[in-house]
Amino acid sequence: MKRLNLKVAALLLMGGVVYSSCIGSFALFNKYAKWQRTMTDNKYVNGIVGFFLQPIVGGITYVIDMLILNTVEFWSGSNPVQANIGKTQQVIGSDGRSYAVTTLKDGYEVKSSTGEVTLLKHVAETDAWTITQNGQTQELFRYNQDGTITTRVKGQDMTFSADANGLYQARMAAGSGLFFAVD
């Protein structure tokens, strides 16, 4: 009886792996590979150490990614190794100011050096991204089921295709595609 249960469990595990697809981000293996390339300042030392570590550590991280993490990523939509939830990074904005960007489960919190907080959140129910500033929340854009994107341009909702043509149309609608010839 135990032998039959072991066979059933093995078949279920194999089926789960085969039918869930092992194609994913391979986040654990990629983190290991990045570490291997940057463990020292000398690329030759990195290569020699990597030569000995790759068959063991690289193989283990690859198998863990393929069998476990990519399967979790396929079914849940996120890879646990890639999740940076709660981590804060300092970013310099195009205005030259420093911002603290904290990764949330459903978006980002951006805090300026003056203490202003802006929330960018993904609303799963509507597949939309919102922005919250000074207690006011508004939708930035929404992904539609037909593959298009809807956003508000100059006070009205407009829908664009999610490709270069859609980007061009959005720029033109926003007025940033206007060019004037000067002699």
C-alpha positions in Angstrom: 0.0 0.0 0.0 2.8 2.4 0.9 4.6 1.6 -2.4 1.4 2.5 -4.4 1.1 5.8 -2.5 4.7 6.7 -3.3 4.1 5.9 -7.0 1.0 8.1 -7.0 2.8 10.9 -5.3 5.7 10.7 -7.7 3.3 10.7 -10.7 1.5 13.7 -9.3 4.7 15.6 -8.7 5.9 14.8 -12.2 2.6 15.8 -13.7 2.6 19.1 -11.7 6.0 19.9 -13.1 5.3 18.8 -16.7 1.9 20.6 -16.9 2.9 23.8 -15.1 5.8 24.5 -17.5 9.4 25.1 -16.2 9.7 28.2 -18.3 10.1 31.0 -15.9 12.5 33.7 -14.8 15.0 31.3 -13.2 15.5 34.0 -10.5 17.6 31.9 -8.1 20.0 30.7 -10.8 20.3 34.2 -12.2 21.1 35.6 -8.7 23.8 32.9 -8.3 25.2 33.7 -11.8 25.3 37.4 -11.0 27.1 36.8 -7.7 29.6 34.4 -9.4 30.5 37.1 -12.0 30.9 39.8 -9.3 32.3 38.0 -6.3 35.7 39.7 -6.8 37.0 42.5 -8.9 39.1 40.0 -10.9 37.2 38.3 -13.7 39.8 35.5 -13.9 39.4 34.6 -10.2 35.6 34.7 -10.7 36.0 32.3 -13.7 38.3 29.9 -11.8 36.1 29.8 -8.7 33.0 29.6 -10.9 34.5 26.6 -12.8 34.5 24.6 -9.6 31.2 25.9 -8.1 29.1 25.9 -11.3 28.5 22.2 -11.6 27.4 21.9 -8.0 25.8 25.2 -6.9 24.7 26.2 -10.4 23.1 22.8 -10.9 21.3 22.9 -7.6 20.0 26.4 -8.1 18.9 25.5 -11.7 17.0 22.4 -10.5 15.4 24.3 -7.6 14.3 27.0 -10.1 13.0 24.5 -12.6 11.1 22.1 -10.2 9.9 24.5 -7.5 10.3 28.2 -8.0 9.2 28.4 -11.6 6.2 26.2 -10.8 5.3 28.6 -8.0 5.8 31.5 -10.3 3.6 29.9 -13.0 0.7 29.2 -10.6 0.9 32.4 -8.4 2.2 34.9 -10.9 5.3 35.9 -8.8 8.6 34.2 -8.0 9.4 34.2 -4.3 13.1 34.8 -4.9 12.4 37.9 -7.0 10.1 39.4 -4.4 11.7 42.5 -2.8 8.7 43.2 -0.6 9.6 45.6 2.2 13.0 46.5 0.6 13.8 50.2 0.1 16.1 51.6 -2.6 17.3 55.1 -2.9 16.7 56.6 -6.4 17.7 59.9 -7.9 14.8 61.4 -9.9 15.0 63.3 -13.1 14.6 66.4 -11.0 17.9 65.6 -9.1 16.1 64.9 -5.8 16.6 61.7 -3.8 13.6 59.4 -3.3 13.2 56.3 -1.1 11.2 53.6 -3.1 9.8 50.8 -1.0 8.4 47.7 -2.7 5.0 46.7 -1.4 3.0 43.5 -2.1 0.8 45.4 -4.6 3.0 48.3 -5.7 5.4 50.9 -4.5 5.7 53.7 -1.9 7.7 56.6 -3.0 8.9 59.1 -0.3 10.6 62.3 -1.3 13.4 63.9 0.8 10.8 66.4 2.0 8.7 63.6 3.4 5.9 63.6 0.7 4.6 60.1 0.2 3.2 58.8 -3.1 1.7 55.4 -3.5 1.6 53.5 -6.8 -0.6 50.4 -6.4 -1.8 47.6 -8.7 -5.5 46.8 -8.2 -5.9 43.2 -9.2 -9.7 43.2 -9.5 -9.6 45.8 -12.3 -6.0 45.1 -13.5 -5.3 48.8 -13.1 -2.5 51.0 -11.6 -3.5 53.8 -9.3 -1.6 56.8 -7.8 -2.4 58.2 -4.3 -1.0 61.7 -3.4 -2.3 63.9 -0.6 -5.1 61.5 0.2 -6.4 61.6 -3.4 -6.4 58.4 -5.4 -6.9 58.2 -9.2 -6.4 55.6 -11.8 -3.3 55.9 -14.0 -4.1 53.2 -16.5 -5.9 49.9 -16.9 -5.1 46.8 -18.8 -8.2 45.6 -20.8 -9.0 42.0 -21.5 -8.6 42.6 -25.3 -4.9 43.5 -24.8 -5.4 47.3 -25.0 -4.6 49.9 -22.3 -7.1 52.6 -21.1 -5.8 55.8 -19.6 -7.1 59.4 -19.0 -5.7 61.9 -21.5 -6.7 65.6 -21.1 -9.8 64.7 -19.1 -11.2 61.9 -21.1 -10.6 58.1 -21.1 -8.8 56.9 -24.2 -7.8 53.3 -25.2 -4.6 52.5 -27.0 -3.0 49.3 -28.3 -0.1 47.9 -26.3 2.5 48.4 -29.0 4.6 51.1 -30.7 1.6 52.4 -32.6 -0.4 52.7 -29.4 2.5 54.6 -27.8 2.7 56.9 -30.7 -1.1 57.5 -30.6 -0.9 58.2 -26.8 1.9 60.7 -27.3 0.0 62.5 -30.1 -3.2 62.6 -27.9 -1.2 64.1 -25.0 0.3 66.7 -27.3 3.9 65.6 -26.8 4.1 64.6 -30.5 3.8 68.1 -31.8 6.8 69.4 -33.7 7.2 72.8 -35.2 9.6 73.8 -38.0 11.6 76.9 -37.4 13.5 78.7 -40.2 
